[in-house]
Amino acid sequence: MTATDSYQTPDGRTIGPNVMEMRNISLRFGGVKAIQDISFDIHEGEIRAIIGPNGAGKSSMLNVINGFYHPQEGEILYKGEVRKPMKPYEIAYQGIARTFQNIALFKGMSTLDNIMTGRLTHMKTGMLEQIIWSGRAEREEVENRAFVEHIIDFLEIQTIRKTPVGRLPYGLQKRVELGRALAAEPSLLLLDEPMAGMNVEEKEDMSRFILDVNDEFGTTIALIEHDMGVVMDIADRVVVMDYGKKIGDGTPSEVRNNQDVIDAYLGVSHD
């Protein structure tokens, strides 16, 4: 499969051409090589997993995609164009949103208000118009609130819409964070360990929501996840990293049977 090809998933879904391509990405912190000459792509409409043992460089790669880190070597193509170094807020305006491994919510604000912050990239009125809150600013507020209410219904969190998120259990806070990212209407959604710290029931719920986001909104998703059962169940393709290098790339079944991947997870070395 070339970078521009569409492909068919085993369940009959058609995945579009690539929306992002990482070409020979290398990232160093002093003498530490976090990422070493890695290339892979993310296709429109797919769920793309990035996996690997602790310290493999997964979060560094996600931070490169999100604009937090700028690689010393290689280039990033987004929607067919080479992307110049950008700040994270500029990336957000390009239609890329993310969640974080450590929850980053406004704990004293309600669920509704936290998700509303995800609409900032869609707000066109200035501060003065918002203070007066009439005309265009009022219409914009009503439209954004209606969209957020749709997200709340979609994630089944109507009962906590006015609850300060600091009072919510961990699993629900992760769902609110997903809602805030979805409020930005991203074309590419980055999820950094969305199942971390969850019990089995919470993981099942989050897996269902990720699949529904991909199916109903058509959102392209790239995620880091340690739970291999989850990855093999929901990902269309998987790229595997170990010590900053790519050691596998393919469908879940191809990766599952890749000897280099098996050795990396079992800690096996060959002389």
C-alpha positions as semicolon CSV with decimal commas, in nm:
position;residue;x (nm);y (nm);z (nm)
1;M;0,000;0,000;0,000
2;T;0,142;0,340;-0,099
3;A;0,097;0,656;0,104
4;T;-0,188;0,778;-0,116
5;D;-0,383;0,452;-0,141
6;S;-0,720;0,392;0,017
7;Y;-0,783;0,049;0,165
8;Q;-1,062;-0,175;0,286
9;T;-1,080;-0,296;0,646
10;P;-1,180;-0,654;0,731
11;D;-1,521;-0,527;0,849
12;G;-1,589;-0,362;0,512
13;R;-1,507;0,003;0,594
14;T;-1,330;0,207;0,328
15;I;-1,032;0,403;0,461
16;G;-0,927;0,707;0,261
17;P;-0,582;0,824;0,147
18;N;-0,326;0,943;0,398
19;V;-0,398;1,263;0,588
20;M;-0,060;1,280;0,764
21;E;0,278;1,138;0,676
22;M;0,583;1,128;0,901
23;R;0,899;1,107;0,691
24;N;1,228;1,001;0,851
25;I;1,155;1,175;1,180
26;S;1,443;1,200;1,429
27;L;1,424;1,378;1,764
28;R;1,705;1,425;2,015
29;F;1,724;1,572;2,362
30;G;2,093;1,642;2,407
31;G;2,259;1,304;2,360
32;V;1,934;1,110;2,403
33;K;1,780;0,983;2,079
34;A;1,406;0,980;2,151
35;I;1,304;0,906;1,791
36;Q;1,534;0,759;1,527
37;D;1,449;0,788;1,158
38;I;1,084;0,682;1,181
39;S;0,839;0,698;0,891
40;F;0,470;0,608;0,892
41;D;0,139;0,754;0,777
42;I;-0,210;0,805;0,912
43;H;-0,498;0,754;0,670
44;E;-0,822;0,945;0,663
45;G;-1,093;0,773;0,866
46;E;-0,876;0,509;1,031
47;I;-0,785;0,436;1,391
48;R;-0,405;0,429;1,399
49;A;-0,237;0,298;1,714
50;I;0,117;0,376;1,827
51;I;0,242;0,118;2,075
52;G;0,563;0,004;2,240
53;P;0,720;-0,070;2,579
54;N;0,782;0,209;2,831
55;G;1,046;0,450;2,703
56;A;0,990;0,357;2,339
57;G;0,931;0,719;2,233
58;K;0,554;0,704;2,179
59;S;0,465;1,023;2,367
60;S;0,753;1,203;2,198
61;M;0,608;1,104;1,862
62;L;0,262;1,226;1,960
63;N;0,416;1,553;2,074
64;V;0,587;1,586;1,735
65;I;0,253;1,536;1,560
66;N;0,092;1,791;1,794
67;G;0,365;2,052;1,749
68;F;0,501;2,044;2,106
69;Y;0,833;1,910;1,977
70;H;1,008;1,998;1,654
71;P;1,222;1,716;1,510
72;Q;1,583;1,786;1,415
73;E;1,548;1,571;1,103
74;G;1,267;1,465;0,873
75;E;0,946;1,631;0,766
76;I;0,573;1,611;0,835
77;L;0,315;1,622;0,557
78;Y;-0,039;1,716;0,658
79;K;-0,312;1,693;0,395
80;G;-0,049;1,672;0,124
81;E;0,159;1,974;0,225
82;V;0,486;1,991;0,416
83;R;0,411;2,141;0,756
84;K;0,641;2,413;0,881
85;P;0,724;2,428;1,255
86;M;0,412;2,543;1,438
87;K;0,299;2,611;1,792
88;P;0,031;2,383;1,942
89;Y;-0,242;2,649;1,912
90;E;-0,164;2,682;1,540
91;I;-0,194;2,304;1,508
92;A;-0,536;2,326;1,675
93;Y;-0,653;2,569;1,409
94;Q;-0,544;2,312;1,149
95;G;-0,801;2,070;1,286
96;I;-0,586;1,858;1,519
97;A;-0,704;1,805;1,879
98;R;-0,573;1,582;2,158
99;T;-0,625;1,444;2,504
100;F;-0,346;1,395;2,756
101;Q;-0,207;1,103;2,954
102;N;-0,247;1,314;3,270
103;I;-0,591;1,473;3,272
104;A;-0,571;1,846;3,196
105;L;-0,912;1,987;3,289
106;F;-1,027;2,296;3,479
107;K;-1,124;2,118;3,800
108;G;-1,337;2,400;3,942
109;M;-1,543;2,437;3,624
110;S;-1,846;2,229;3,530
111;T;-1,847;1,955;3,270
112;L;-2,037;2,184;3,034
113;D;-1,795;2,475;3,075
114;N;-1,490;2,250;3,032
115;I;-1,624;2,113;2,704
116;M;-1,715;2,468;2,593
117;T;-1,345;2,559;2,607
118;G;-1,297;2,318;2,318
119;R;-1,499;2,558;2,100
120;L;-1,241;2,839;2,127
121;T;-1,106;2,775;1,777
122;H;-1,459;2,826;1,640
123;M;-1,527;3,156;1,816
124;K;-1,502;3,451;1,575
125;T;-1,632;3,738;1,788
126;G;-1,398;3,966;1,983
127;M;-1,385;4,025;2,356
128;L;-1,591;4,346;2,342
129;E;-1,872;4,173;2,148
130;Q;-1,870;3,889;2,400
131;I;-1,891;4,129;2,694
132;I;-2,189;4,308;2,539
133;W;-2,329;3,968;2,439
134;S;-2,567;4,075;2,168
135;G;-2,610;4,016;1,799
136;R;-2,333;3,802;1,649
137;A;-2,180;3,712;1,988
138;E;-2,513;3,588;2,120
139;R;-2,578;3,379;1,808
140;E;-2,231;3,232;1,826
141;E;-2,273;3,142;2,195
142;V;-2,606;2,972;2,128
143;E;-2,464;2,773;1,836
144;N;-2,155;2,664;2,031
145;R;-2,360;2,565;2,334
146;A;-2,594;2,359;2,115
147;F;-2,296;2,173;1,968
148;V;-2,154;2,107;2,315
149;E;-2,491;1,974;2,434
150;H;-2,479;1,732;2,140
151;I;-2,136;1,611;2,256
152;I;-2,268;1,569;2,611
153;D;-2,557;1,356;2,484
154;F;-2,322;1,156;2,260
155;L;-2,091;1,073;2,554
156;E;-2,387;0,998;2,784
157;I;-2,283;1,249;3,053
158;Q;-2,605;1,452;3,076
159;T;-2,636;1,390;3,450
160;I;-2,300;1,553;3,525
161;R;-2,322;1,848;3,285
162;K;-2,331;2,102;3,573
163;T;-2,099;1,912;3,809
164;P;-1,749;2,056;3,871
165;V;-1,514;1,804;3,710
166;G;-1,293;1,794;4,020
167;R;-1,572;1,603;4,194
168;L;-1,600;1,340;3,922
169;P;-1,444;0,992;3,933
170;Y;-1,141;0,936;3,712
171;G;-1,322;0,753;3,433
172;L;-1,576;1,030;3,388
173;Q;-1,304;1,295;3,389
174;K;-1,138;1,111;3,100
175;R;-1,472;1,116;2,917
176;V;-1,508;1,491;2,975
177;E;-1,159;1,544;2,836
178;L;-1,257;1,346;2,527
179;G;-1,565;1,567;2,499
180;R;-1,354;1,882;2,511
181;A;-1,135;1,750;2,227
182;L;-1,443;1,656;2,021
183;A;-1,588;2,004;2,072
184;A;-1,311;2,136;1,849
185;E;-1,452;1,925;1,563
186;P;-1,108;1,784;1,479
187;S;-1,030;1,610;1,154
188;L;-0,745;1,432;1,339
189;L;-0,788;1,335;1,705
190;L;-0,482;1,237;1,911
191;L;-0,546;1,027;2,221
192;D;-0,261;0,981;2,471
193;E;-0,335;0,664;2,670
194;P;-0,714;0,714;2,687
195;M;-0,757;0,395;2,894
196;A;-0,481;0,462;3,150
197;G;-0,593;0,403;3,507
198;M;-0,937;0,270;3,411
199;N;-1,110;-0,045;3,530
200;V;-1,247;-0,302;3,285
201;E;-1,593;-0,147;3,260
202;E;-1,452;0,202;3,202
203;K;-1,220;0,069;2,931
204;E;-1,513;-0,097;2,756
205;D;-1,707;0,231;2,762
206;M;-1,412;0,434;2,633
207;S;-1,343;0,180;2,357
208;R;-1,706;0,206;2,248
209;F;-1,693;0,585;2,240
210;I;-1,369;0,586;2,038
211;L;-1,522;0,352;1,781
212;D;-1,840;0,563;1,771
213;V;-1,641;0,885;1,723
214;N;-1,460;0,724;1,431
215;D;-1,779;0,581;1,283
216;E;-2,038;0,855;1,341
217;F;-1,818;1,165;1,310
218;G;-1,575;1,017;1,058
219;T;-1,287;1,140;1,274
220;T;-0,938;1,009;1,202
221;I;-0,782;0,889;1,529
222;A;-0,422;0,826;1,634
223;L;-0,378;0,685;1,982
224;I;-0,115;0,563;2,223
225;E;-0,233;0,276;2,440
226;H;-0,067;0,016;2,662
227;D;-0,362;-0,225;2,678
228;M;-0,284;-0,460;2,390
229;G;-0,628;-0,618;2,407
230;V;-0,786;-0,280;2,341
231;V;-0,542;-0,198;2,060
232;M;-0,598;-0,526;1,881
233;D;-0,976;-0,482;1,910
234;I;-1,017;-0,123;1,788
235;A;-0,714;-0,028;1,574
236;D;-0,710;-0,058;1,196
237;R;-0,330;-0,038;1,177
238;V;-0,055;-0,034;1,438
239;V;0,296;0,113;1,436
240;V;0,531;-0,030;1,700
241;M;0,823;0,159;1,854
242;D;1,107;0,037;2,073
243;Y;1,399;0,249;2,199
244;G;1,302;0,525;1,956
245;K;1,300;0,299;1,649
246;K;1,015;0,154;1,446
247;I;1,011;-0,225;1,471
248;G;0,670;-0,303;1,326
249;D;0,392;-0,152;1,117
250;G;0,078;-0,316;0,987
251;T;-0,260;-0,457;1,078
252;P;-0,316;-0,589;1,432
253;S;-0,276;-0,947;1,313
254;E;0,047;-0,867;1,129
255;V;0,190;-0,689;1,432
256;R;0,077;-0,965;1,667
257;N;0,282;-1,217;1,470
258;N;0,588;-0,995;1,422
259;Q;0,882;-1,160;1,599
260;D;1,057;-0,829;1,669
261;V;0,743;-0,701;1,840
262;I;0,706;-1,020;2,041
263;D;1,068;-0,998;2,154
264;A;1,035;-0,631;2,252
265;Y;0,736;-0,699;2,475
266;L;0,881;-1,015;2,626
267;G;1,227;-0,863;2,674
268;V;1,390;-1,131;2,458
269;S;1,724;-1,061;2,288
270;H;1,899;-1,258;2,017
271;D;2,276;-1,304;2,009
